[in-house]
């Protein structure tokens, strides 16, 4: 399968995803296509396409199965060992993720079509959903999961430690480990580097905001400018941002999933010591009203 052909075209060529034989269409899909996706953003881009196709086209099973396998690939790229379990298994899960000796997680990556679907899935499985839907079960959205994996790839902590936050049981001794490790890491490696930039006040001064805006990359700067007009979804920001980047002769972002990463990159500049400049409320990204006028004033010349 050529990497030049998109995921939807690949699935159309296969016609179906089944795993009943050693030469199954699923095996060909994983070995000849998925395994060649070597960057998180390539996988998240394909996930967006598959979810969209699931909502627009007939033959939804092939897209829901591909969604589960793509989410498994995200975990593999983060450093986990992944068991791509059989499609029609008793627990209705899509994968088992392992990291180190103590972490094992059952995952059910599904595109739900009704609120009853989750009740057939093993209670020990974490749901991975395309968007936030209350199914009465622990879940994570695939957007937030990909942001998490992307951030983990940039810090010096093992995935076996960080993955504990994904647990669905009540062992808070293990779930607190990554938080404690991050606190230690922040104080050892980052707080000193930020002390000249961030004052002890949680409020932003005009000079601090001006310095921040001079530091961020162009996509982040445009991200803020877009939100000054009104609240927007990731897809709306994605469309407008790429239009602005193209006009500036700058490389475009690859998918709406990248918007969460841009927000994460913005937050890293002030390390949680300052009030957030952008707030996530459901599917919307919103500028902190407290700083709207000041940001608009500082960006008026850009």
C-alpha positions as a printed NumPy array, in Angstrom:
array([[  0.   ,   0.   ,   0.   ],
       [  1.466,   3.324,  -1.041],
       [  1.943,   5.995,   1.602],
       [  0.923,   8.492,  -1.096],
       [ -2.637,   7.133,  -0.94 ],
       [ -4.794,   8.462,   1.901],
       [ -6.409,   6.373,   4.6  ],
       [ -9.92 ,   6.626,   3.096],
       [ -8.644,   5.475,  -0.297],
       [ -6.824,   2.571,   1.383],
       [ -9.992,   1.515,   3.191],
       [-11.995,   1.787,  -0.024],
       [ -9.473,  -0.489,  -1.752],
       [ -9.67 ,  -3.04 ,   1.063],
       [-13.467,  -2.925,   1.036],
       [-13.696,  -4.239,   4.599],
       [-11.568,  -4.825,   7.684],
       [-11.675,  -8.418,   8.926],
       [ -9.179, -10.399,  10.96 ],
       [-10.206, -13.985,  10.444],
       [ -7.018, -15.192,   8.72 ],
       [ -3.233, -14.69 ,   8.696],
       [ -3.561, -12.734,   5.448],
       [ -6.592, -10.727,   6.57 ],
       [ -7.385,  -7.232,   5.371],
       [ -6.737,  -5.963,   8.891],
       [ -3.234,  -7.427,   8.907],
       [ -2.512,  -5.795,   5.538],
       [ -3.901,  -2.473,   6.804],
       [ -1.731,  -2.558,   9.937],
       [  1.478,  -3.935,   8.41 ],
       [  1.459,  -2.056,   5.12 ],
       [ -0.131,   1.223,   6.164],
       [ -0.451,   1.912,   9.896],
       [  3.082,   0.83 ,  10.777],
       [  4.436,   3.327,   8.233],
       [  2.779,   6.229,  10.06 ],
       [  5.746,   7.308,  12.17 ],
       [  4.5  ,  10.613,  13.598],
       [  1.615,  11.32 ,  15.98 ],
       [  0.275,  14.098,  13.772],
       [  0.01 ,  11.742,  10.785],
       [ -2.156,   9.403,  12.832],
       [ -4.334,  12.172,  14.27 ],
       [ -4.875,  13.553,  10.772],
       [ -6.099,  10.138,   9.613],
       [ -8.353,   9.842,  12.664],
       [-10.079,  13.113,  11.702],
       [-10.659,  11.774,   8.177],
       [-12.02 ,   8.437,   9.402],
       [-14.399,  10.051,  11.91 ],
       [-15.675,  12.409,   9.209],
       [-16.192,   9.529,   6.767],
       [-18.049,   7.597,   9.461],
       [-20.522,  10.464,   9.817],
       [-20.963,  11.071,   6.084],
       [-20.786,   7.722,   4.314],
       [-22.384,   4.282,   4.384],
       [-20.489,   1.183,   5.506],
       [-19.701,   2.591,   8.925],
       [-18.139,  -0.596,  10.353],
       [-14.931,  -0.275,   8.346],
       [-14.414,   3.277,   9.635],
       [-15.154,   2.42 ,  13.268],
       [-12.699,  -0.498,  13.087],
       [-10.064,   1.694,  11.437],
       [-10.605,   4.282,  14.192],
       [ -9.79 ,   1.696,  16.861],
       [ -6.63 ,   0.598,  15.061],
       [ -5.482,   4.208,  14.522],
       [ -5.89 ,   4.928,  18.247],
       [ -3.789,   1.838,  18.956],
       [ -1.115,   3.276,  16.671],
       [ -1.097,   6.498,  18.734],
       [ -0.255,   4.431,  21.799],
       [  2.491,   2.563,  19.934],
       [  4.131,   5.803,  18.849],
       [  4.076,   7.011,  22.459],
       [  6.241,   4.019,  23.399],
       [  3.645,   1.536,  24.614],
       [  3.409,  -2.117,  23.643],
       [  0.033,  -2.646,  21.99 ],
       [ -2.013,  -5.775,  21.471],
       [ -4.408,  -5.239,  18.561],
       [ -7.105,  -7.553,  19.906],
       [ -9.591,  -9.367,  17.677],
       [-12.486,  -7.221,  16.507],
       [-15.295,  -9.43 ,  17.774],
       [-13.983, -10.104,  21.273],
       [-16.109, -10.736,  24.335],
       [-15.039,  -7.537,  26.143],
       [-15.759,  -5.345,  23.076],
       [-12.347,  -3.695,  23.441],
       [-10.048,  -2.519,  20.642],
       [ -6.635,  -2.9  ,  22.259],
       [ -4.549,  -3.674,  25.322],
       [ -1.76 ,  -1.186,  26.094],
       [  1.259,  -2.066,  28.212],
       [  4.15 ,   0.017,  29.538],
       [  6.851,  -1.26 ,  31.863],
       [  6.104,  -4.138,  34.205],
       [  3.089,  -2.75 ,  36.067],
       [  0.95 ,  -0.844,  33.59 ],
       [ -1.705,  -2.598,  31.514],
       [ -4.811,  -0.896,  30.169],
       [ -7.784,  -2.224,  28.241],
       [ -8.984,   0.332,  25.71 ],
       [-12.217,   0.614,  23.76 ],
       [-11.764,   3.224,  21.031],
       [-15.241,   3.624,  19.588],
       [-17.293,   6.034,  17.489],
       [-20.562,   5.686,  19.405],
       [-23.824,   5.69 ,  17.486],
       [-26.109,   5.555,  20.54 ],
       [-25.898,   5.883,  24.332],
       [-26.529,   2.178,  24.863],
       [-23.369,   1.074,  23.084],
       [-21.053,   1.493,  26.073],
       [-22.989,  -0.874,  28.336],
       [-21.736,  -3.876,  26.335],
       [-18.066,  -2.902,  26.789],
       [-15.95 ,  -4.274,  29.646],
       [-16.187,  -2.023,  32.729],
       [-12.4  ,  -2.24 ,  33.104],
       [-11.811,  -0.553,  29.732],
       [-11.093,   3.118,  29.113],
       [-13.277,   4.601,  26.374],
       [-11.488,   6.689,  23.735],
       [-14.077,   8.848,  21.976],
       [-13.923,  11.285,  19.031],
       [-15.684,  13.912,  21.159],
       [-16.852,  14.356,  24.733],
       [-20.041,  12.333,  25.252],
       [-21.345,  11.298,  28.654],
       [-21.9  ,   7.562,  28.428],
       [-21.716,   7.05 ,  32.19 ],
       [-18.187,   5.681,  31.902],
       [-14.601,   6.95 ,  32.256],
       [-13.495,   8.31 ,  28.887],
       [-10.889,  10.443,  27.178],
       [-11.298,  12.213,  23.845],
       [ -8.836,  11.222,  21.151],
       [ -7.872,  14.903,  20.771],
       [ -6.835,  15.196,  24.42 ],
       [ -5.134,  11.794,  24.319],
       [ -3.001,  12.799,  21.324],
       [ -2.091,  16.09 ,  23.067],
       [ -1.059,  14.062,  26.126],
       [  1.129,  11.698,  24.094],
       [  2.68 ,  14.647,  22.257],
       [  3.578,  16.429,  25.497],
       [  4.943,  13.238,  27.069],
       [  7.295,  12.872,  24.107],
       [  8.928,  16.194,  25.053],
       [  9.682,  15.493,  28.723],
       [ 12.212,  13.255,  30.373],
       [  9.845,  10.816,  32.065],
       [  9.105,   7.209,  31.076],
       [  5.77 ,   6.452,  29.451],
       [  5.21 ,   3.735,  32.063],
       [  5.034,   6.477,  34.715],
       [  2.961,   8.98 ,  32.75 ],
       [  0.47 ,   6.372,  31.543],
       [ -0.766,   5.825,  35.103],
       [ -3.082,   8.846,  34.712],
       [ -5.127,   6.766,  32.228],
       [ -6.034,   4.107,  34.788],
       [ -9.736,   3.449,  35.319],
       [ -9.409,   1.756,  38.724],
       [ -9.264,   3.489,  42.112],
       [ -5.554,   3.01 ,  42.838],
       [ -4.668,   6.652,  43.445],
       [ -1.202,   5.711,  44.728],
       [ -0.341,   4.888,  41.124],
       [ -2.404,   7.666,  39.548],
       [ -0.599,  10.291,  41.642],
       [  2.875,   9.136,  40.545],
       [  3.072,  11.125,  37.276],
       [  1.762,  14.269,  38.966],
       [  4.417,  14.004,  41.679],
       [  7.142,  13.315,  39.104],
       [  6.097,  16.343,  37.05 ],
       [  6.172,  18.617,  40.103],
       [  9.73 ,  17.519,  40.875],
       [ 10.746,  17.932,  37.235],
       [  9.189,  21.39 ,  37.02 ],
       [ 11.059,  22.682,  40.048],
       [ 14.352,  21.12 ,  39.04 ],
       [ 14.479,  22.05 ,  35.376],
       [ 11.961,  24.732,  34.528],
       [ 11.136,  27.07 ,  37.392],
       [ 14.6  ,  28.644,  37.433],
       [ 14.469,  29.266,  33.682],
       [ 11.109,  31.045,  34.008],
       [ 11.789,  33.173,  37.081],
       [ 13.062,  36.184,  35.126],
       [ 10.013,  36.163,  32.896],
       [  7.172,  35.374,  35.287],
       [  6.544,  37.603,  38.29 ],
       [  5.06 ,  36.235,  41.508],
       [  1.672,  37.78 ,  40.605],
       [ -0.761,  35.469,  38.791],
       [ -2.059,  38.433,  36.797],
       [ -0.42 ,  39.443,  33.534],
       [  1.115,  42.87 ,  33.156],
       [  1.266,  44.607,  29.787],
       [  5.041,  44.137,  29.569],
       [  4.772,  40.421,  30.399],
       [  2.157,  39.895,  27.696],
       [  4.254,  41.836,  25.191],
       [  7.258,  39.649,  25.992],
       [  5.166,  36.495,  25.644],
       [  3.783,  37.554,  22.251],
       [  7.323,  38.174,  21.039],
       [  8.335,  34.641,  22.052],
       [  5.537,  32.525,  20.617],
       [  5.633,  31.052,  17.118],
       [  3.496,  32.429,  14.306],
       [  0.736,  29.731,  14.49 ],
       [  0.322,  30.478,  18.218],
       [  0.208,  34.219,  17.565],
       [ -2.482,  33.748,  14.912],
       [ -4.348,  31.354,  17.222],
       [ -4.704,  34.195,  19.745],
       [ -5.682,  36.732,  17.078],
       [ -8.417,  34.448,  15.73 ],
       [ -9.971,  34.032,  19.179],
       [-10.038,  37.78 ,  19.832],
       [-13.032,  37.981,  17.478],
       [-15.159,  35.27 ,  19.114],
       [-15.089,  31.775,  20.566],
       [-14.397,  29.051,  18.011],
       [-14.145,  25.271,  17.674],
       [-10.909,  23.507,  16.771],
       [-12.131,  22.948,  13.205],
       [-13.094,  26.629,  12.768],
       [ -9.704,  27.726,  14.078],
       [ -7.972,  25.179,  11.833],
       [ -9.659,  26.564,   8.713],
       [ -8.961,  30.223,   9.543],
       [ -5.432,  29.561,  10.823],
       [ -4.341,  27.78 ,   7.652],
       [ -5.749,  30.616,   5.546],
       [ -3.641,  33.112,   7.55 ],
       [ -0.538,  30.912,   7.466],
       [ -0.831,  30.443,   3.717],
       [ -1.045,  34.216,   3.206],
       [  2.083,  34.599,   5.359],
       [  3.884,  31.94 ,   3.269],
       [  4.203,  29.778,   6.382],
       [  3.774,  26.012,   6.681],
       [  0.15 ,  25.083,   7.423],
       [ -0.956,  22.882,  10.328],
       [ -2.011,  19.396,   9.307],
       [ -5.296,  18.829,  11.142],
       [ -7.716,  20.282,  13.727],
       [ -5.969,  18.04 ,  16.281],
       [ -3.005,  20.434,  16.104],
       [ -5.072,  23.214,  17.713],
       [ -4.928,  21.486,  21.089],
       [ -1.159,  21.171,  20.74 ],
       [ -0.904,  24.911,  19.973],
       [ -2.87 ,  25.698,  23.119],
       [ -0.6  ,  23.355,  25.083],
       [  2.472,  25.074,  23.671],
       [  1.066,  28.461,  24.691],
       [  0.408,  27.245,  28.24 ],
       [  3.966,  25.909,  28.55 ],
       [  5.3  ,  29.478,  28.299],
       [  3.851,  30.371,  31.685],
       [  3.914,  26.957,  33.344],
       [  0.622,  27.36 ,  35.183],
       [  2.009,  30.262,  37.26 ],
       [ -0.097,  32.798,  35.386],
       [ -3.778,  33.048,  34.618],
       [ -4.689,  31.229,  31.382],
       [ -5.012,  33.404,  28.296],
       [ -7.153,  30.864,  26.444],
       [ -9.806,  28.72 ,  28.093],
       [-11.309,  25.485,  26.772],
       [-15.056,  25.221,  27.359],
       [-16.514,  22.078,  25.816],
       [-15.691,  22.172,  22.119],
       [-14.932,  25.907,  22.15 ],
       [-11.684,  27.813,  22.671],
       [-12.253,  31.203,  24.316],
       [ -9.983,  34.163,  25.081],
       [ -9.839,  35.099,  28.763],
       [-12.076,  38.197,  28.814],
       [ -9.834,  39.832,  31.407],
       [ -7.041,  40.191,  28.833],
       [ -9.026,  40.57 ,  25.593],
       [ -8.569,  44.356,  25.244],
       [ -4.917,  44.292,  26.276],
       [ -4.099,  41.498,  23.828],
       [ -6.019,  43.259,  21.068],
       [ -4.042,  46.427,  21.728],
       [ -0.701,  44.621,  21.655],
       [ -1.58 ,  42.702,  18.496],
       [ -3.083,  45.613,  16.603],
       [  0.261,  46.343,  14.959],
       [  0.869,  42.709,  13.866]])
